[in-house]
Amino acid sequence: GTLGLARSMDRDRHETILRGGDPATDHDPRVQHRERRRTMRRIHGMVWLLWIWLATRVDGNDLDRIRWERYACDGRERNASQTCVERDESLSRWMRRQMRSPRYAALSCYVDKSAAKHYATTQVPWLKAPETLAIYNNGTIPQLKRKEMPPSYALKSTHGSNLVMLVTNGYIYKGNAGRLYKNQFLTRRKITKIGMLFLRTCKQCRREVQYRNVQRAVLVEEFLGTGLPVAYKVHVMSGDVVALDLDYFVVTNSTTGHARNRVKRIVERDATALSAQFAHRGCSSLQQQPPVHAMELLFHAARQLASGFRYLRADFFWFNASWYFGELTLSPQAGVGRMDLWFGQKFLAKIGYCAQVMTNYP
């Protein structure tokens, strides 16, 4: 028995030497614990690389579709979410009353920046949308530090407005008090920290019910063009386009990159609906003016997206002779903007007065 035990120990020692181990410490529990930890780290690293490889193979449209399918939106919520205009109520007061209503909680799928792109491209098949490069939440936001990105891209939150950052070759453009300025170069680590700040920030969640149920995430999408984009914001009331806002930037200092925001509103005062010809003439000051037939397509797309809503604002971009979808807004500027100066009683009548108010406003 002693001879057999000695032979077994010699055999184990010989196998340990062949594996490259140390016979003196191979059976030490501390050494074995370190080996197990190394093995687990290798396994976790392989799983991490596999997850990143699968995530990069998912198409951007699939990411938007997955976001849309997480909400229970079938179209019926659009008809029952917005109510009529009450007595002596202006448009801004009507908006503030709507965005505090519990019915607006069912409209989270339309204000989600990612899910709304799937809704727009499904409702209007010819409409394009910026490609979704990645979507990050609280658990996956650290991957932004290692994600391969194009030279220019846009970083925005899916659950609020004014949380947008344009990145060009490591430099970022951020808006502040209506101005756009070019900041210093930021590393990917600092950009990731800004993305984490986007996830924690949701000012609209307190005052606007439609943002409370939006699943918080950071959206990384394609940057259209090389310059500052021009946003075409179409106001739709009960199926009719009533106004068009041109949101653009004017460069005030080409050396530092400073630019100032300008908004031009196009409204036909003597009509209850805006025509494509009138809107085309109002865009004559832009460097790239869309043709008349493009404006007709724009209004058609806006009416399709606003189907079922009493009021909706749809944002678009004109790039490479094509319309790209931006986002949907139910209460621009949280109902505190100067909209009452532009939209009076004839526009409120398009939204629809309540039955007891119709006698006062024939």
C-alpha positions as CSV (number, residue, x, y, z in Angstrom):
1,G,0.0,0.0,0.0
2,T,2.8,2.5,0.8
3,L,4.6,1.7,-2.4
4,G,1.4,2.3,-4.4
5,L,0.8,5.6,-2.7
6,A,4.3,6.7,-3.5
7,R,3.9,5.8,-7.1
8,S,0.7,7.7,-7.3
9,M,2.4,10.8,-5.8
10,D,5.2,10.5,-8.3
11,R,2.8,10.2,-11.2
12,D,0.9,13.4,-10.0
13,R,4.2,15.2,-9.6
14,H,5.3,14.2,-13.1
15,E,1.9,15.3,-14.6
16,T,2.2,18.6,-12.8
17,I,5.7,19.2,-14.3
18,L,4.4,18.4,-17.8
19,R,1.6,21.0,-17.4
20,G,4.2,23.6,-16.5
21,G,3.2,23.8,-12.8
22,D,5.2,23.9,-9.6
23,P,5.0,20.6,-7.6
24,A,5.5,22.6,-4.4
25,T,2.5,24.9,-4.8
26,D,0.2,23.1,-7.3
27,H,-2.0,21.7,-4.5
28,D,-2.0,24.9,-2.5
29,P,-5.7,26.0,-2.0
30,R,-4.7,29.7,-2.6
31,V,-3.1,28.8,-5.9
32,Q,-6.1,26.8,-7.0
33,H,-8.4,29.7,-6.1
34,R,-6.4,32.1,-8.2
35,E,-6.5,29.6,-11.1
36,R,-10.3,29.4,-10.8
37,R,-10.6,33.2,-10.8
38,R,-8.4,33.4,-14.0
39,T,-10.5,30.9,-15.7
40,M,-13.7,32.7,-14.8
41,R,-12.2,36.0,-16.1
42,R,-11.3,34.3,-19.4
43,I,-14.9,32.9,-19.7
44,H,-16.4,36.3,-18.9
45,G,-14.2,38.0,-21.5
46,M,-15.2,35.5,-24.2
47,V,-18.9,36.0,-23.4
48,W,-18.4,39.8,-23.5
49,L,-16.7,39.6,-26.9
50,L,-19.5,37.3,-28.2
51,W,-22.2,39.7,-27.0
52,I,-20.4,42.7,-28.7
53,W,-20.1,40.7,-31.9
54,L,-23.8,39.8,-31.9
55,A,-24.8,43.4,-31.1
56,T,-22.8,44.8,-34.0
57,R,-24.5,42.4,-36.3
58,V,-28.0,43.7,-35.4
59,D,-29.3,46.1,-38.0
60,G,-30.3,49.6,-36.9
61,N,-33.8,49.2,-38.1
62,D,-34.1,46.0,-36.0
63,L,-33.0,48.0,-32.9
64,D,-35.8,50.5,-33.5
65,R,-38.3,47.8,-34.1
66,I,-37.4,46.0,-30.9
67,R,-37.9,49.3,-29.0
68,W,-41.3,49.8,-30.6
69,E,-42.4,46.3,-29.8
70,R,-41.7,46.9,-26.1
71,Y,-44.7,49.3,-26.0
72,A,-48.3,48.2,-26.3
73,C,-49.2,50.7,-29.1
74,D,-51.8,49.6,-31.7
75,G,-53.1,53.0,-32.9
76,R,-56.3,53.2,-30.7
77,E,-54.5,55.3,-28.1
78,R,-54.0,58.1,-30.6
79,N,-57.8,58.6,-30.9
80,A,-58.5,58.6,-27.2
81,S,-55.5,60.5,-25.8
82,Q,-56.3,64.1,-26.7
83,T,-59.5,65.9,-25.6
84,C,-61.4,68.9,-27.0
85,V,-60.7,72.6,-26.2
86,E,-62.6,74.0,-23.3
87,R,-64.0,77.5,-22.7
88,D,-61.6,80.4,-22.9
89,E,-58.7,78.0,-23.4
90,S,-55.6,78.9,-25.5
91,L,-53.4,76.5,-27.4
92,S,-50.7,76.6,-24.8
93,R,-53.1,76.0,-21.9
94,W,-54.7,73.1,-23.8
95,M,-51.2,71.6,-24.3
96,R,-50.3,71.9,-20.6
97,R,-53.7,70.3,-19.7
98,Q,-53.1,67.4,-22.1
99,M,-49.5,66.7,-21.1
100,R,-50.6,66.3,-17.4
101,S,-53.4,63.9,-18.2
102,P,-53.0,60.2,-17.4
103,R,-54.1,59.4,-20.9
104,Y,-50.8,60.7,-22.3
105,A,-49.0,57.9,-20.5
106,A,-50.1,55.6,-23.4
107,L,-48.3,57.8,-25.9
108,S,-44.7,56.9,-24.8
109,C,-44.0,54.9,-27.9
110,Y,-44.4,58.0,-30.1
111,V,-42.0,60.3,-28.1
112,D,-39.4,57.6,-27.8
113,K,-36.7,58.8,-30.2
114,S,-35.8,55.2,-31.3
115,A,-39.3,53.7,-31.4
116,A,-40.7,56.7,-33.3
117,K,-38.3,56.0,-36.2
118,H,-39.8,52.5,-36.6
119,Y,-43.3,54.0,-36.5
120,A,-42.5,56.7,-39.1
121,T,-40.8,54.4,-41.6
122,T,-43.7,51.9,-41.2
123,Q,-46.4,54.5,-41.7
124,V,-44.6,56.2,-44.6
125,P,-42.5,53.5,-46.4
126,W,-40.6,56.0,-48.6
127,L,-39.5,58.1,-45.6
128,K,-35.9,57.6,-44.5
129,A,-34.5,57.8,-41.0
130,P,-30.9,58.2,-39.7
131,E,-29.3,54.8,-39.1
132,T,-29.3,53.7,-35.5
133,L,-25.7,52.7,-34.7
134,A,-26.3,51.6,-31.1
135,I,-28.6,51.9,-28.1
136,Y,-27.3,51.9,-24.5
137,N,-29.0,51.7,-21.2
138,N,-27.6,51.9,-17.6
139,G,-26.0,48.4,-17.9
140,T,-24.5,48.7,-21.3
141,I,-23.4,52.4,-21.5
142,P,-19.7,51.5,-20.6
143,Q,-19.5,49.8,-24.0
144,L,-19.6,53.2,-25.6
145,K,-15.9,53.6,-24.8
146,R,-15.0,50.7,-27.0
147,K,-17.6,51.0,-29.7
148,E,-16.3,51.7,-33.3
149,M,-17.9,54.9,-34.5
150,P,-17.8,56.8,-37.7
151,P,-16.0,60.2,-37.7
152,S,-19.3,62.0,-37.1
153,Y,-22.4,60.8,-35.2
154,A,-25.2,62.1,-33.0
155,L,-25.7,61.2,-29.3
156,K,-29.1,61.8,-27.9
157,S,-31.5,60.5,-25.2
158,T,-34.6,58.6,-26.0
159,H,-36.6,60.1,-23.1
160,G,-36.4,63.8,-23.5
161,S,-35.6,66.9,-25.5
162,N,-32.6,69.2,-25.6
163,L,-30.4,66.2,-24.7
164,V,-28.5,66.0,-28.0
165,M,-24.8,66.1,-28.7
166,L,-23.2,66.2,-32.2
167,V,-19.7,64.6,-32.4
168,T,-17.3,65.3,-35.3
169,N,-13.9,63.8,-35.1
170,G,-13.9,63.8,-31.3
171,Y,-15.1,67.4,-31.0
172,I,-18.6,68.0,-29.7
173,Y,-21.3,70.6,-30.5
174,K,-23.6,71.4,-27.6
175,G,-26.4,73.9,-27.4
176,N,-26.6,76.5,-24.7
177,A,-29.1,79.4,-24.5
178,G,-29.8,79.2,-28.2
179,R,-26.2,79.1,-29.2
180,L,-24.1,76.3,-30.7
181,Y,-20.4,76.3,-30.0
182,K,-17.6,73.9,-30.7
183,N,-16.0,72.5,-27.5
184,Q,-12.6,71.2,-27.0
185,F,-11.6,67.7,-28.0
186,L,-13.2,65.1,-25.7
187,T,-12.0,61.5,-25.3
188,R,-14.4,58.6,-25.6
189,R,-14.3,58.2,-21.9
190,K,-15.6,61.7,-21.3
191,I,-18.3,61.3,-24.0
192,T,-19.4,58.1,-22.2
193,K,-19.8,60.1,-19.0
194,I,-22.0,62.6,-20.8
195,G,-24.1,59.7,-22.0
196,M,-24.4,58.5,-18.4
197,L,-25.6,62.0,-17.5
198,F,-28.2,61.8,-20.3
199,L,-29.5,58.6,-18.7
200,R,-29.9,60.2,-15.3
201,T,-31.5,63.4,-16.7
202,C,-35.3,63.6,-17.4
203,K,-36.7,67.0,-16.7
204,Q,-39.7,66.3,-19.0
205,C,-40.6,63.3,-16.8
206,R,-41.9,65.5,-14.1
207,R,-44.2,67.8,-16.1
208,E,-45.0,65.7,-19.2
209,V,-46.7,62.4,-18.6
210,Q,-45.8,61.0,-22.0
211,Y,-42.1,60.8,-21.1
212,R,-42.6,59.0,-17.7
213,N,-43.0,55.5,-19.3
214,V,-40.3,55.9,-21.9
215,Q,-37.5,53.4,-21.3
216,R,-34.4,55.5,-20.7
217,A,-31.6,54.9,-23.1
218,V,-28.9,56.7,-25.1
219,L,-29.3,56.6,-28.8
220,V,-26.3,56.8,-31.2
221,E,-27.3,57.5,-34.7
222,E,-25.9,58.6,-38.1
223,F,-25.0,62.2,-38.5
224,L,-26.5,63.6,-41.7
225,G,-24.1,65.7,-43.8
226,T,-21.1,67.6,-42.6
227,G,-22.6,70.9,-41.5
228,L,-25.2,72.0,-39.0
229,P,-28.6,70.4,-40.1
230,V,-31.8,72.4,-40.8
231,A,-34.9,71.0,-39.1
232,Y,-38.3,71.2,-40.8
233,K,-40.9,71.1,-38.0
234,V,-44.4,70.6,-39.3
235,H,-47.4,71.4,-37.1
236,V,-50.5,69.3,-37.9
237,M,-54.0,69.9,-36.4
238,S,-56.7,67.3,-37.1
239,G,-55.1,66.1,-40.3
240,D,-54.2,69.6,-41.8
241,V,-50.8,71.2,-41.9
242,V,-51.1,74.6,-40.3
243,A,-47.5,75.8,-39.9
244,L,-43.9,75.0,-40.7
245,D,-40.9,76.0,-38.5
246,L,-37.4,76.2,-40.0
247,D,-34.9,75.6,-37.2
248,Y,-31.4,76.4,-38.4
249,F,-28.1,77.8,-37.3
250,V,-26.2,80.9,-38.5
251,V,-22.5,80.7,-38.0
252,T,-21.3,83.9,-36.2
253,N,-17.6,83.1,-36.0
254,S,-16.1,80.6,-38.4
255,T,-12.8,80.5,-36.5
256,T,-14.2,79.3,-33.2
257,G,-17.3,77.5,-34.7
258,H,-19.8,79.7,-32.8
259,A,-23.3,79.7,-34.2
260,R,-26.6,81.1,-33.2
261,N,-30.0,79.4,-33.5
262,R,-32.7,80.9,-35.6
263,V,-36.3,79.8,-35.9
264,K,-38.6,81.0,-38.8
265,R,-42.3,80.1,-38.6
266,I,-44.3,80.0,-41.9
267,V,-48.0,80.4,-41.4
268,E,-50.7,81.6,-43.8
269,R,-52.7,84.2,-41.8
270,D,-55.8,84.2,-44.0
271,A,-56.0,80.4,-44.3
272,T,-56.6,77.5,-41.9
273,A,-54.1,75.3,-43.7
274,L,-50.6,75.8,-45.1
275,S,-50.0,75.1,-48.8
276,A,-46.8,73.6,-50.1
277,Q,-46.4,76.5,-52.6
278,F,-46.5,79.1,-49.8
279,A,-44.1,77.0,-47.6
280,H,-41.7,76.7,-50.6
281,R,-41.5,80.4,-51.0
282,G,-40.8,80.8,-47.3
283,C,-37.8,78.5,-47.6
284,S,-36.1,80.7,-50.2
285,S,-33.5,82.0,-47.7
286,L,-32.1,78.5,-47.2
287,Q,-28.9,77.4,-49.0
288,Q,-30.6,74.1,-50.0
289,Q,-34.3,74.9,-50.7
290,P,-36.5,71.9,-51.3
291,P,-38.6,72.0,-54.5
292,V,-42.3,72.3,-54.4
293,H,-43.0,68.6,-55.0
294,A,-40.7,67.8,-52.0
295,M,-42.7,70.1,-49.8
296,E,-45.8,68.3,-50.9
297,L,-44.2,65.0,-49.9
298,L,-43.2,66.5,-46.6
299,F,-46.8,67.6,-45.8
300,H,-48.1,64.2,-46.9
301,A,-45.7,62.4,-44.6
302,A,-46.6,64.7,-41.7
303,R,-50.3,64.1,-42.2
304,Q,-49.8,60.3,-42.2
305,L,-47.8,60.4,-39.0
306,A,-50.4,62.6,-37.3
307,S,-53.3,60.4,-38.2
308,G,-55.6,60.1,-35.1
309,F,-54.0,63.1,-33.2
310,R,-55.7,66.4,-32.7
311,Y,-52.3,68.0,-32.6
312,L,-48.8,66.8,-33.4
313,R,-45.5,68.2,-34.5
314,A,-43.3,66.1,-36.8
315,D,-39.7,67.0,-37.4
316,F,-37.8,66.2,-40.6
317,F,-34.4,66.8,-42.3
318,W,-33.7,67.4,-46.0
319,F,-30.5,65.6,-47.1
320,N,-29.4,64.3,-50.5
321,A,-32.8,65.2,-52.1
322,S,-34.6,63.0,-49.6
323,W,-36.6,63.5,-46.4
324,Y,-35.3,62.0,-43.2
325,F,-37.4,61.6,-40.1
326,G,-36.4,63.4,-36.9
327,E,-38.9,63.0,-34.0
328,L,-42.4,63.5,-32.9
329,T,-43.5,66.1,-30.3
330,L,-46.9,66.4,-28.6
331,S,-46.2,69.5,-26.5
332,P,-43.5,71.8,-28.1
333,Q,-41.6,73.7,-25.4
334,A,-43.8,72.2,-22.8
335,G,-46.7,74.5,-23.8
336,V,-44.9,77.6,-22.6
337,G,-43.8,79.0,-26.0
338,R,-45.4,81.9,-27.9
339,M,-47.7,79.7,-29.8
340,D,-50.8,81.7,-28.9
341,L,-49.6,84.7,-31.0
342,W,-49.7,82.5,-34.1
343,F,-52.6,80.1,-33.5
344,G,-55.9,81.8,-32.6
345,Q,-59.5,80.6,-32.5
346,K,-59.7,79.4,-36.1
347,F,-56.8,77.0,-35.4
348,L,-58.3,75.9,-32.1
349,A,-61.5,75.1,-34.0
350,K,-59.5,72.6,-36.0
351,I,-58.6,70.8,-32.8
352,G,-62.2,70.9,-31.8
353,Y,-64.1,72.8,-29.2
354,C,-66.2,71.0,-26.6
355,A,-69.9,70.8,-27.1
356,Q,-70.7,73.5,-24.5
357,V,-68.2,75.9,-26.1
358,M,-69.5,75.5,-29.7
359,T,-72.3,78.0,-29.1
360,N,-69.8,80.8,-28.3
361,Y,-67.5,80.1,-31.3
362,P,-69.6,79.4,-34.3
